[in-house]
């Protein structure tokens, strides 16, 4: 296993044109296969089951793809904002934490029907 990791490390450092796509692929896979993303699959299934009629295979694939791309886009936006603010990943500062809390609170109120 150590040899495999060393080989991968040398391949990436010796070929910068390979490093960028490899980093992008690794980042995308880490988002798609993360426990946070995988745990939301039941939410998507429940949403589809609650529809008036079940979506066909193409519609289900389109919904799943849109969900995954939405997750990836939201994480990318947070990452770009974090970099632009000069912070570490996930550290949005005190003001950012309050803004995020307000957004989550508003979404929660919307989900229970108190906010249109």
C-alpha positions as CSV (number, residue, x, y, z in Angstrom):
1,X,0.0,0.0,0.0
2,X,2.8,2.4,0.8
3,X,4.4,1.7,-2.6
4,X,1.1,2.6,-4.3
5,X,0.9,5.8,-2.4
6,X,4.5,6.7,-3.2
7,X,3.9,5.9,-6.9
8,X,0.8,8.1,-6.9
9,X,2.7,10.9,-5.2
10,X,5.5,10.8,-7.7
11,X,3.0,10.7,-10.6
12,X,1.3,13.8,-9.4
13,X,4.4,15.8,-8.5
14,X,6.2,14.9,-11.7
15,X,3.3,15.7,-14.0
16,X,1.5,19.0,-13.1
17,X,-0.9,18.5,-16.0
18,X,-2.1,15.3,-14.2
19,X,-2.1,16.9,-10.8
20,X,-4.9,19.4,-11.4
21,X,-7.4,16.9,-12.9
22,X,-6.5,14.3,-10.3
23,X,-7.1,16.8,-7.5
24,X,-10.5,17.8,-9.1
25,X,-11.5,14.1,-9.4
26,X,-10.4,13.4,-5.9
27,X,-12.3,16.4,-4.5
28,X,-15.5,15.5,-6.5
29,X,-15.3,11.8,-5.3
30,X,-14.8,12.9,-1.7
31,X,-17.9,15.1,-1.9
32,X,-20.1,12.5,-3.7
33,X,-18.9,9.6,-1.4
34,X,-18.9,11.5,1.8
35,X,-21.1,10.4,4.7
36,X,-22.8,13.7,4.7
37,X,-23.9,13.3,1.1
38,X,-24.7,9.6,1.3
39,X,-26.9,10.2,4.3
40,X,-29.1,12.5,2.3
41,X,-30.0,9.8,-0.2
42,X,-33.0,8.7,1.9
43,X,-34.2,12.3,1.7
44,X,-34.1,12.2,-2.1
45,X,-35.9,8.8,-2.1
46,X,-38.5,10.1,0.3
47,X,-39.1,13.2,-1.9
48,X,-39.5,11.0,-5.0
49,X,-41.9,8.7,-3.2
50,X,-44.0,11.6,-2.1
51,X,-44.5,12.8,-5.7
52,X,-48.0,12.4,-7.2
53,X,-46.5,9.8,-9.6
54,X,-43.2,8.0,-9.5
55,X,-40.6,9.5,-11.8
56,X,-39.3,7.3,-14.6
57,X,-35.7,6.1,-14.7
58,X,-34.6,9.1,-16.7
59,X,-36.3,11.6,-14.5
60,X,-34.9,9.9,-11.4
61,X,-31.4,10.0,-12.9
62,X,-31.9,13.7,-13.7
63,X,-33.1,14.5,-10.2
64,X,-30.2,12.6,-8.6
65,X,-27.7,14.3,-10.9
66,X,-29.2,17.7,-10.1
67,X,-29.0,16.9,-6.4
68,X,-25.3,15.9,-6.6
69,X,-24.4,18.9,-8.8
70,X,-26.2,21.2,-6.4
71,X,-24.3,19.7,-3.5
72,X,-21.0,20.1,-5.3
73,X,-21.9,23.7,-6.4
74,X,-22.8,24.7,-2.9
75,X,-19.6,23.3,-1.5
76,X,-17.6,25.0,-4.2
77,X,-19.3,28.4,-3.4
78,X,-18.4,28.0,0.3
79,X,-14.8,27.0,-0.7
80,X,-14.4,30.0,-2.9
81,X,-15.9,32.4,-0.3
82,X,-13.5,30.9,2.3
83,X,-10.5,31.3,0.1
84,X,-11.5,34.9,-0.8
85,X,-11.9,35.7,2.9
86,X,-8.4,34.3,3.6
87,X,-9.8,31.6,6.0
88,X,-9.2,27.9,6.4
89,X,-11.7,25.5,4.9
90,X,-14.8,25.5,7.0
91,X,-13.8,28.6,9.0
92,X,-16.1,31.4,7.9
93,X,-15.5,33.6,11.0
94,X,-18.0,34.9,13.6
95,X,-20.1,36.9,11.1
96,X,-20.2,34.0,8.6
97,X,-21.4,31.7,11.3
98,X,-24.3,34.0,12.1
99,X,-25.2,34.4,8.5
100,X,-25.2,30.6,8.0
101,X,-27.2,30.1,11.2
102,X,-29.8,32.7,9.9
103,X,-30.0,30.8,6.5
104,X,-30.5,27.5,8.2
105,X,-33.1,28.9,10.6
106,X,-35.0,30.5,7.7
107,X,-35.0,27.2,5.8
108,X,-36.2,25.3,8.9
109,X,-39.1,27.8,9.3
110,X,-39.9,27.3,5.6
111,X,-39.9,23.5,6.0
112,X,-42.4,23.6,8.9
113,X,-44.6,26.1,6.9
114,X,-44.1,29.2,9.0
115,X,-42.3,31.1,6.2
116,X,-43.6,31.1,2.6
